[in-house]
Amino acid sequence: MRHKHEQESNGDGSRVSDQRITLIPLASFQRGLEFDYTYIIKSLHLHTQASWTESKPKLEKDPQGRAANPYLDQSDLEKLFREHVKVLHERCVYDFRVLLSDVITSEVAAQETEDGKTAMTSWSTAKRLLKSDPRYTKMPRKERESLWHRHVEEMQRRQKLAVDQEGEKQAETRSRRSVDYGKYLSGSRGNHE
């Protein structure tokens, strides 16, 4: 980006145009424009399913004209938009997973409904527990159940791992006891001989 300096005096009172040019580092200038545009995008309070074609007209209506910046081409604008929506989606996924961890605990999973379902065996049962939380409604509908399935699978994997580790500890303890008992028996036999 180039800026011309103001006119300067020639010494005799006449004005001479200063032809020196100040160069602003392009990368810095570009980041500033991107920051302005990202600020506009954030002000729209988009959802994770927002599309470029539906949002572009709203962006163009910015009263300060920041979206119509001639230094950012359409591909840059669209890229910034898509990156913002991606970040929104990642945040929603993270928040939804935290919600699942907060609500679908092993204690809750052990509670059966009248028809024998639990929050780990039935999406509809889990959904009833999750629906009232804003993190549930912000998550796109088509992804909720698959994230719940992953959460349930992870809980089952951790439970199985804990059971397996406990079984190994018990087997190890039994093995040590039998070795110790064998040593005791062999030691007591040696005393009698």
C-alpha positions in Angstrom: 0.0 0.0 0.0 1.4 3.4 -1.0 0.8 6.7 0.6 2.1 10.0 -0.9 3.4 12.6 1.6 1.9 16.0 1.9 3.2 18.8 -0.3 6.2 20.6 1.0 7.5 24.2 0.7 10.1 24.9 -1.9 11.8 27.6 0.2 10.5 30.5 -1.9 6.9 30.0 -0.6 5.7 27.9 -3.5 4.5 24.3 -2.9 6.2 21.3 -4.5 4.7 17.9 -4.5 6.7 15.3 -2.6 7.1 12.3 -4.8 8.6 10.1 -2.1 6.5 7.1 -1.3 6.1 5.4 2.0 5.6 1.7 1.8 3.5 -0.1 4.4 4.5 -3.7 4.7 1.9 -5.5 2.7 1.5 -8.5 5.1 0.8 -6.1 8.0 -1.7 -4.1 5.9 -3.4 -7.4 4.7 -3.7 -8.6 8.3 -5.4 -5.4 9.3 -7.9 -5.7 6.5 -8.5 -9.3 7.4 -9.0 -8.3 11.1 -11.6 -5.7 10.1 -13.4 -8.2 7.9 -13.3 -10.9 10.6 -14.8 -8.4 13.0 -17.7 -7.8 10.7 -18.2 -11.5 10.3 -18.3 -12.0 14.0 -20.8 -9.1 14.4 -23.3 -11.2 12.3 -23.5 -13.9 15.0 -23.4 -16.6 12.5 -24.3 -20.2 13.2 -22.2 -23.2 12.3 -24.3 -24.0 9.2 -24.0 -20.5 7.7 -23.3 -20.4 4.0 -21.3 -17.9 2.1 -24.1 -17.2 -0.4 -26.6 -16.3 2.3 -24.2 -14.3 4.4 -22.4 -12.3 1.7 -25.3 -9.8 1.2 -25.4 -9.2 5.0 -21.7 -8.5 5.0 -22.0 -6.1 2.1 -24.5 -4.0 4.1 -21.9 -3.0 6.7 -22.6 0.7 7.3 -18.9 1.5 7.4 -18.2 -0.2 4.1 -15.5 -2.4 5.5 -16.7 -5.5 3.6 -16.3 -3.7 0.3 -12.6 -3.2 0.7 -10.9 -3.2 -2.7 -7.7 -4.7 -1.3 -9.3 -8.0 -0.4 -10.6 -10.0 -3.3 -13.7 -12.2 -3.2 -11.6 -15.4 -2.7 -9.9 -13.8 0.4 -13.3 -12.7 1.8 -14.8 -16.1 1.3 -11.8 -17.9 2.8 -12.0 -15.7 5.9 -15.7 -16.4 6.2 -15.2 -20.2 5.9 -12.4 -20.1 8.4 -14.6 -18.3 10.9 -17.5 -20.7 10.4 -15.0 -23.6 10.8 -13.8 -22.2 14.1 -17.5 -21.8 15.2 -18.2 -25.4 14.4 -15.1 -26.7 16.2 -16.1 -24.7 19.3 -19.6 -26.2 19.1 -18.3 -29.7 18.8 -16.0 -29.1 21.8 -18.8 -27.6 23.9 -21.1 -30.5 23.0 -18.5 -33.0 24.0 -18.1 -31.2 27.3 -21.9 -31.3 27.7 -21.9 -35.1 27.1 -19.2 -35.6 29.7 -21.0 -33.4 32.2 -24.4 -35.1 31.7 -23.8 -38.7 30.5 -21.8 -39.9 33.4 -21.4 -43.5 34.6 -23.9 -42.8 37.4 -26.5 -41.5 34.9 -25.7 -44.3 32.5 -26.6 -46.8 35.3 -30.1 -45.4 35.7 -32.7 -47.3 33.6 -36.0 -45.9 32.4 -39.2 -47.8 32.8 -38.6 -49.6 29.5 -35.1 -50.6 30.5 -33.2 -48.0 28.4 -30.3 -45.9 29.7 -28.6 -42.8 28.5 -25.9 -45.1 27.1 -28.1 -47.4 25.2 -30.7 -45.0 23.8 -30.2 -41.7 22.0 -33.7 -40.6 22.7 -33.1 -41.2 26.5 -29.9 -39.2 26.3 -31.5 -36.5 24.3 -34.1 -35.8 27.0 -31.2 -35.2 29.4 -29.3 -32.9 27.0 -32.1 -30.9 25.3 -32.4 -28.0 27.8 -28.7 -27.0 27.5 -27.8 -24.3 25.0 -24.8 -26.4 23.9 -27.2 -29.0 22.7 -29.2 -26.5 20.5 -26.0 -24.9 19.1 -24.7 -28.2 17.8 -26.0 -29.0 14.3 -28.8 -31.6 14.6 -27.3 -34.0 12.1 -24.1 -34.4 14.2 -25.5 -34.7 17.7 -26.3 -38.4 17.7 -22.9 -39.4 16.1 -21.0 -37.4 18.8 -23.2 -39.1 21.5 -22.3 -42.5 19.9 -18.6 -41.7 20.1 -19.0 -40.5 23.7 -20.7 -43.8 24.7 -18.0 -45.9 22.9 -15.3 -44.0 24.7 -17.0 -44.5 28.1 -17.4 -48.2 27.4 -13.8 -48.5 26.3 -12.7 -46.7 29.5 -15.0 -49.0 31.6 -13.6 -52.1 29.9 -10.0 -50.9 30.4 -10.7 -50.3 34.1 -12.3 -53.8 34.5 -9.4 -55.4 32.6 -6.8 -53.5 34.8 -8.7 -54.6 38.0 -8.7 -58.2 36.7 -5.0 -58.1 36.0 -4.3 -56.7 39.5 -6.4 -59.4 41.1 -4.7 -62.1 39.0 -1.3 -60.7 40.0 -2.2 -60.7 43.6 -3.4 -64.3 43.4 -0.2 -65.3 41.7 1.9 -63.6 44.3 -0.1 -65.3 47.1 0.4 -68.7 45.5 4.1 -68.1 45.1 4.4 -66.9 48.7 2.3 -69.9 49.9 4.6 -72.2 47.9 7.6 -70.6 49.5 6.0 -71.1 52.9 5.3 -74.7 52.2 8.8 -75.5 50.9 10.2 -73.6 53.8 8.1 -75.6 56.3 9.1 -78.9 54.7 12.8 -78.1 55.0 12.3 -77.5 58.7 10.9 -81.0 59.3 13.7 -82.8 57.4 
